[in-house]
Amino acid sequence: MTTLVLASASPARLTVLRKAGVEPFVVVSGVDEDAVQEALGPSAAPSRVVTELARAKATAVLTELPADVAADAVIIGCDSMLLIDGTLQGKPHTADIARARWRSMMGRSGTLLTGHCVLRVRDGATVGESSADSATVVHFGTPSGDDLEAYLESGEPMQVAGAFTLDGLGGWFIDRIEGDPSSVIGIGLPLVRRLLGEVGIGVSELWGPR
Ligand SMILES: Nc1nc2c(ncn2[C@H]2C[C@H](O)[C@@H](COP(=O)(O)OP(=O)(O)OP(=O)(O)O)O2)c(=O)[nH]1
């Protein structure tokens, strides 16, 4: 049976896949995202940035796979960033940055881009590849000052791209989205289904025992 390898440390992506019937083999890529982005240059299109980051993550774990996994596997790498005011934003990392972002984006909208790369692997070699990004417009609500401070205090916004979650505390402050919710959380299931199809895999082949 083909093993789905998730090239990500993201608990969100792992949860999305588990709820969708797949128990992935997780290998964290450790890719230096800043270095990849710098190599692409300042004029790289946002969709290319997230897709190349996803490709770098998937590619990086190929050599880390045990032989029994690498015999028959599909590796998925992802990268999510928020495109707003013409700039790509990753994780804010600090409360001050998260606060400034929320004060700027509340009541407005941005586009959450998630790049995806799927590598089909047989006997340790890449025999197929498909990649694409998904874009979801996110309409931000207007949290009160107290709610925003409490949200920052929770620590959640610092750890996620765009300083918000759809499926966590951030959900109180997202008015609506236009696009695929799983892609906002971190891995777009309908897009991954298409990409898996392009390398000859049907999603139900990956579902564990029901
Ligand atoms: N639960 C949840 N997480 C979100 C949401 N939006 C973004 N995130 C998370 C997913 C990813 O873990 C993180 C985006 O950062 P990256 O794409 O660089 O992934 P991360 O560094 O977490 O792991 P990786 O680089 O794949 O090993 O933000 C959301 O709506 N819900």
The ligand as an SDF file (V2000), in Angstrom:
LIG
                    3D

 31 33  0  0  0  0  0  0  0  0999 V2000
   -4.9780   25.2960   12.7230 N   0  0  0  0  0  0  0  0  0  0  0  0
   -4.7180   26.2540   11.7950 C   0  0  0  0  0  0  0  0  0  0  0  0
   -3.4370   26.4810   11.4300 N   0  0  0  0  0  0  0  0  0  0  0  0
   -3.2350   27.4350   10.4840 C   0  0  0  0  0  0  0  0  0  0  0  0
   -4.2610   28.2080    9.9190 C   0  0  0  0  0  0  0  0  0  0  0  0
   -3.6930   29.0760    9.0240 N   0  0  0  0  0  0  0  0  0  0  0  0
   -2.3600   28.8360    9.0200 C   0  0  0  0  0  0  0  0  0  0  0  0
   -2.0970   27.8360    9.8980 N   0  0  0  0  0  0  0  0  0  0  0  0
   -0.8070   27.2330   10.1980 C   0  0  0  0  0  0  0  0  0  0  0  0
   -0.5410   26.0610    9.2770 C   0  0  0  0  0  0  0  0  0  0  0  0
    0.9440   25.9680    9.3080 C   0  0  0  0  0  0  0  0  0  0  0  0
    1.3170   25.1550   10.4190 O   0  0  0  0  0  0  0  0  0  0  0  0
    1.3840   27.4070    9.5450 C   0  0  0  0  0  0  0  0  0  0  0  0
    1.9160   28.0280    8.2660 C   0  0  0  0  0  0  0  0  0  0  0  0
    3.3220   27.9250    8.2720 O   0  0  0  0  0  0  0  0  0  0  0  0
    4.0890   26.9550    7.2350 P   0  0  0  0  0  0  0  0  0  0  0  0
    3.2720   26.7440    6.0160 O   0  0  0  0  0  0  0  0  0  0  0  0
    5.4690   27.4650    7.1030 O   0  0  0  0  0  0  0  0  0  0  0  0
    4.1130   25.5370    7.9920 O   0  0  0  0  0  0  0  0  0  0  0  0
    4.8660   25.1910    9.3450 P   0  0  0  0  0  0  0  0  0  0  0  0
    6.0440   26.0630    9.5540 O   0  0  0  0  0  0  0  0  0  0  0  0
    3.8460   25.1500   10.4520 O   0  0  0  0  0  0  0  0  0  0  0  0
    5.3060   23.6810    9.1150 O   0  0  0  0  0  0  0  0  0  0  0  0
    6.2320   23.1400    7.9030 P   0  0  0  0  0  0  0  0  0  0  0  0
    7.0070   24.3050    7.3800 O   0  0  0  0  0  0  0  0  0  0  0  0
    5.2650   22.5660    6.8950 O   0  0  0  0  0  0  0  0  0  0  0  0
    7.0620   22.0730    8.5630 O   0  0  0  0  0  0  0  0  0  0  0  0
    0.2340   28.1550    9.9460 O   0  0  0  0  0  0  0  0  0  0  0  0
   -5.6080   27.9350   10.3490 C   0  0  0  0  0  0  0  0  0  0  0  0
   -6.5830   28.5520    9.9050 O   0  0  0  0  0  0  0  0  0  0  0  0
   -5.7700   26.9540   11.2670 N   0  0  0  0  0  0  0  0  0  0  0  0
  1  2  1  0
  2  3  2  0
  2 31  1  0
  3  4  1  0
  4  5  2  0
  4  8  1  0
  5  6  1  0
  5 29  1  0
  6  7  2  0
  7  8  1  0
  8  9  1  0
  9 10  1  0
  9 28  1  0
 10 11  1  0
 11 12  1  0
 11 13  1  0
 13 14  1  0
 13 28  1  0
 14 15  1  0
 15 16  1  0
 16 17  2  0
 16 18  1  0
 16 19  1  0
 19 20  1  0
 20 21  2  0
 20 22  1  0
 20 23  1  0
 23 24  1  0
 24 25  2  0
 24 26  1  0
 24 27  1  0
 29 30  2  0
 29 31  1  0
M  END
$$$$
